[in-house]
Amino acid sequence: IIGGVVGFGLVSVGIAGINWKVVLFVVLSWIISPVFGGIIAFTIFSIIKKFILSSKEPIAQARKVGPFFTGMVGFILSMAVFYKGLKHLHLDLPLIEALLVSLCIGAGGFLLGTFLLRRYKEKDTDPYYQVEKMANPLQVISAGFQAFSHGANDVANAIGPVAAIVIVIQTQKVEMQVAIPLWLLLLGGAGLAFGIYTWGYRVMETVGKKITSITPTRGFSAEFGTATTVLICSRLGMPVSTTHVAVGNIIGVGLARGISAINLDVIKKIFSAWIISLPAAGLFAVAIYLIFCFLFT
């Protein structure tokens, strides 16, 4: 999207018409966000490995430590929603009130994690396998957390340029901050869901299987780091790619097990695709813009 906007911007208004400070800010966010997310995922999985997987009683430790993670998910998600978040529903709370509400919801997440982990019945099988089975509900929770952050950032990225055009046509003026119509948000969400349903399996297969071996505990660590990073970037107005951040987090989880746990050939292909996609999008945007200019002017 950024490559396309910059591409037609260079052709239509020239180099002086591009806000290069914002472009630099966005490009830096592409570099910083996967690294930052990878550090979070590395830290989370290292904690799981040290206090649960490497302990003498991993199942008992999972019951003690796991609820803290579900509590963290509840707290962070609530802060993202209630602290200057739901302005359209008049639920954008000030900091202190948002903290109190989020702490209560985080406590609820802790209790939910405790309930889910304690109801698991131990079996006469490998305890590490049982810990991974116990982590399944936690990964479902973190997957929902990541889906929320995905919608908070990627839908906005896709709808932003369209919203700007629609609002200019409706109001006949250019404004820096406008309220995006609900139907545009629904259109973006539907398009995102349709894309995942049709072609998303290719990306999911690469991210989920080809970079490193993923288990429920590793998946939880990667999803938690991805969701947290993307929500922070959304709050700061950074149009990052959730896929970029997810790849950084999965690499972080893999590094927690050693460099040999990562498929470096796949990483090289992914990085190459990232580099190529930016100028390719710009060139396509320029070509389409010139075709439209030829047809309609």
Legacy VTK file of the C-alpha trace (Angstrom):
# vtk DataFile Version 3.0
C-alpha trace
ASCII
DATASET POLYDATA
POINTS 297 float
0.000 0.000 0.000
2.756 2.456 0.946
4.693 1.586 -2.219
1.597 2.171 -4.331
0.760 5.494 -2.694
4.341 6.761 -3.039
4.496 5.514 -6.653
1.471 7.373 -7.992
2.295 10.330 -5.736
5.678 10.767 -7.416
4.052 10.753 -10.853
1.037 12.924 -9.994
2.471 15.617 -7.702
6.233 15.097 -7.895
8.899 14.426 -5.300
8.027 17.592 -3.355
4.474 16.359 -2.855
5.567 13.364 -0.762
5.920 13.751 2.996
9.260 11.962 3.246
9.392 12.248 7.036
6.236 10.151 7.276
7.592 7.683 4.710
10.799 7.343 6.744
8.728 6.872 9.908
6.759 4.076 8.232
9.856 2.357 6.813
11.546 2.432 10.218
8.421 0.884 11.742
8.721 -2.000 9.263
12.218 -2.689 10.587
11.599 -2.037 14.273
8.262 -3.861 14.663
9.423 -7.396 13.673
12.538 -7.011 15.837
10.562 -5.698 18.813
7.944 -8.423 18.427
10.644 -11.059 18.069
12.183 -9.939 21.356
8.790 -10.272 23.086
8.206 -13.751 21.631
11.765 -14.815 22.502
11.255 -13.619 26.082
7.838 -15.273 26.508
8.995 -18.633 25.183
12.217 -18.457 27.207
10.083 -17.980 30.342
7.887 -20.935 29.350
10.943 -23.060 28.652
12.667 -22.168 31.922
9.750 -22.264 34.356
7.582 -24.960 32.730
9.251 -27.164 30.126
12.595 -27.448 31.957
11.092 -27.970 35.413
10.862 -31.313 37.204
7.054 -31.106 37.268
6.065 -29.364 34.013
2.322 -30.033 34.364
2.129 -28.536 37.857
4.211 -25.564 36.728
1.980 -25.033 33.697
-1.014 -24.727 36.025
0.846 -22.114 38.090
2.410 -20.023 35.323
-0.176 -20.318 32.517
-2.884 -18.140 34.125
-0.472 -15.192 34.277
-0.275 -15.237 30.483
-4.056 -15.268 30.016
-4.256 -12.425 32.517
-1.690 -10.452 30.500
-3.709 -11.001 27.323
-6.867 -9.727 29.029
-5.088 -6.683 30.456
-3.318 -5.616 27.242
-6.386 -6.182 25.072
-8.569 -4.203 27.472
-6.126 -1.294 27.562
-6.090 -1.224 23.764
-9.887 -1.146 23.666
-10.790 1.170 26.534
-7.903 3.663 26.722
-8.942 6.225 24.099
-10.104 3.357 21.919
-13.896 3.037 21.555
-14.585 6.692 20.830
-17.535 5.920 18.554
-19.233 4.066 21.435
-18.221 6.738 23.979
-16.158 4.192 25.931
-12.797 5.922 25.497
-11.782 6.046 29.153
-9.018 8.170 30.688
-5.839 6.415 31.809
-6.718 5.680 35.457
-10.193 4.358 34.680
-8.872 2.291 31.770
-6.194 0.807 34.043
-8.762 -0.159 36.680
-11.093 -1.763 34.132
-8.192 -3.540 32.431
-6.869 -4.859 35.741
-10.301 -6.320 36.508
-10.522 -7.936 33.077
-6.936 -9.155 33.429
-7.898 -10.755 36.746
-10.802 -12.403 34.946
-8.364 -13.696 32.337
-6.199 -15.100 35.132
-9.189 -16.926 36.616
-10.204 -18.216 33.180
-6.691 -19.566 32.614
-6.724 -21.199 36.040
-10.061 -22.875 35.275
-8.986 -24.115 31.836
-5.667 -25.525 33.050
-6.947 -27.134 36.243
-9.751 -28.995 34.485
-7.166 -30.819 32.366
-6.830 -34.430 33.528
-3.316 -35.837 33.673
-2.573 -38.966 31.667
0.158 -41.598 31.695
1.962 -40.088 28.727
4.930 -37.814 28.132
4.485 -34.795 30.483
5.883 -32.415 27.861
3.298 -33.633 25.370
0.626 -33.034 28.018
1.887 -29.489 28.608
1.521 -28.788 24.895
-2.031 -30.167 25.021
-2.752 -27.934 28.007
-1.494 -24.953 26.021
-4.113 -25.436 23.282
-6.746 -23.221 25.007
-4.081 -20.578 25.649
-3.172 -20.545 21.972
-6.831 -20.155 21.013
-7.003 -17.103 23.295
-3.794 -15.644 21.857
-5.068 -16.318 18.309
-8.152 -14.230 19.073
-5.863 -11.559 20.528
-3.831 -11.540 17.307
-6.969 -11.446 15.143
-8.127 -8.323 17.004
-4.783 -6.592 16.450
-4.819 -7.705 12.804
-8.132 -5.964 12.252
-7.001 -2.894 14.196
-4.075 -2.313 11.812
-4.465 -4.090 8.476
-8.072 -3.087 7.804
-7.087 0.525 8.439
-4.133 0.156 6.044
-6.381 -1.133 3.265
-9.297 1.238 3.805
-7.287 4.413 4.487
-6.691 5.470 0.850
-10.270 4.587 -0.155
-11.680 6.493 2.822
-9.685 9.585 1.871
-11.119 9.533 -1.662
-14.706 8.915 -0.518
-14.601 11.707 2.059
-13.084 14.210 -0.390
-15.876 13.421 -2.875
-18.565 13.747 -0.191
-17.283 16.930 1.478
-15.475 18.576 -1.460
-12.545 19.399 0.812
-9.390 17.786 2.173
-9.168 17.307 5.933
-6.345 15.758 7.963
-8.603 13.885 10.407
-12.018 12.500 9.531
-14.405 9.837 10.823
-14.345 6.790 8.541
-17.868 5.575 7.624
-18.941 2.277 9.145
-19.710 0.732 5.749
-16.088 1.250 4.682
-14.825 -0.509 7.803
-17.223 -3.394 7.157
-16.049 -3.542 3.549
-12.432 -3.727 4.691
-13.192 -6.436 7.231
-15.126 -8.481 4.666
-12.319 -8.132 2.141
-9.760 -9.214 4.730
-11.831 -12.279 5.642
-12.378 -13.203 1.979
-8.661 -12.889 1.260
-7.792 -15.181 4.153
-10.420 -17.696 2.998
-9.192 -17.798 -0.610
-5.415 -17.227 -0.676
-4.528 -16.933 2.980
-3.699 -20.620 3.330
-0.473 -20.100 1.355
0.841 -17.515 3.793
-0.415 -19.493 6.804
1.406 -22.592 5.576
4.671 -20.692 5.142
4.466 -18.842 8.451
3.057 -21.762 10.443
5.112 -24.652 9.095
8.136 -23.668 7.028
10.058 -21.190 9.208
10.395 -23.341 12.323
8.534 -26.131 14.096
5.511 -24.709 15.930
3.867 -26.235 18.996
1.056 -24.700 21.100
3.518 -23.117 23.567
5.627 -21.679 20.744
2.520 -20.573 18.873
1.193 -18.802 21.965
4.511 -16.970 22.396
4.574 -15.853 18.757
0.913 -14.790 18.692
1.193 -12.908 21.971
4.254 -11.016 20.736
2.652 -10.288 17.368
-0.614 -9.008 18.820
1.092 -6.838 21.435
3.465 -5.290 18.892
0.760 -4.607 16.303
-1.517 -3.001 18.907
1.305 -0.726 20.059
2.016 0.236 16.446
-1.692 0.867 15.832
-1.789 3.158 18.859
1.234 5.062 17.482
-0.302 5.296 14.007
2.270 3.017 12.375
0.843 1.131 9.348
2.841 -2.061 9.907
2.232 -5.444 8.308
0.906 -8.073 10.698
2.595 -10.742 8.570
5.974 -8.999 8.874
5.579 -8.810 12.638
4.411 -12.438 12.852
7.477 -13.621 10.932
9.720 -11.677 13.321
7.987 -13.294 16.283
8.281 -16.805 14.880
11.975 -16.190 14.237
12.267 -15.021 17.855
10.643 -18.236 19.094
12.963 -20.259 16.873
16.034 -18.418 18.152
15.013 -19.324 21.702
15.716 -22.921 20.642
18.887 -22.082 18.716
19.730 -20.860 15.212
19.580 -24.423 13.874
15.830 -24.502 14.598
15.182 -21.884 11.882
14.923 -22.583 8.150
17.250 -19.863 6.867
16.421 -20.563 3.207
12.757 -19.733 3.831
13.754 -16.587 5.741
15.869 -15.420 2.780
12.938 -15.926 0.394
10.591 -14.007 2.704
13.009 -11.087 3.066
13.520 -11.005 -0.713
9.752 -10.885 -1.262
9.456 -7.989 1.195
12.125 -6.006 -0.648
10.684 -6.698 -4.106
7.054 -5.992 -3.163
7.625 -2.301 -2.361
8.957 -1.115 -5.764
6.675 -3.600 -7.566
3.596 -2.064 -5.936
4.881 1.403 -6.820
5.397 0.485 -10.482
1.941 -1.111 -10.749
0.370 1.993 -9.197
2.213 4.251 -11.654
1.093 2.115 -14.606
-2.558 2.102 -13.511
-2.468 5.854 -12.809
-1.055 6.608 -16.280
-3.664 4.363 -17.928
-6.466 6.181 -16.094
-4.997 9.558 -17.042
-4.926 8.481 -20.693
-8.511 7.208 -20.593
-10.179 10.007 -18.630
-8.251 13.180 -19.535
LINES 1 298
297 0 1 2 3 4 5 6 7 8 9 10 11 12 13 14 15 16 17 18 19 20 21 22 23 24 25 26 27 28 29 30 31 32 33 34 35 36 37 38 39 40 41 42 43 44 45 46 47 48 49 50 51 52 53 54 55 56 57 58 59 60 61 62 63 64 65 66 67 68 69 70 71 72 73 74 75 76 77 78 79 80 81 82 83 84 85 86 87 88 89 90 91 92 93 94 95 96 97 98 99 100 101 102 103 104 105 106 107 108 109 110 111 112 113 114 115 116 117 118 119 120 121 122 123 124 125 126 127 128 129 130 131 132 133 134 135 136 137 138 139 140 141 142 143 144 145 146 147 148 149 150 151 152 153 154 155 156 157 158 159 160 161 162 163 164 165 166 167 168 169 170 171 172 173 174 175 176 177 178 179 180 181 182 183 184 185 186 187 188 189 190 191 192 193 194 195 196 197 198 199 200 201 202 203 204 205 206 207 208 209 210 211 212 213 214 215 216 217 218 219 220 221 222 223 224 225 226 227 228 229 230 231 232 233 234 235 236 237 238 239 240 241 242 243 244 245 246 247 248 249 250 251 252 253 254 255 256 257 258 259 260 261 262 263 264 265 266 267 268 269 270 271 272 273 274 275 276 277 278 279 280 281 282 283 284 285 286 287 288 289 290 291 292 293 294 295 296
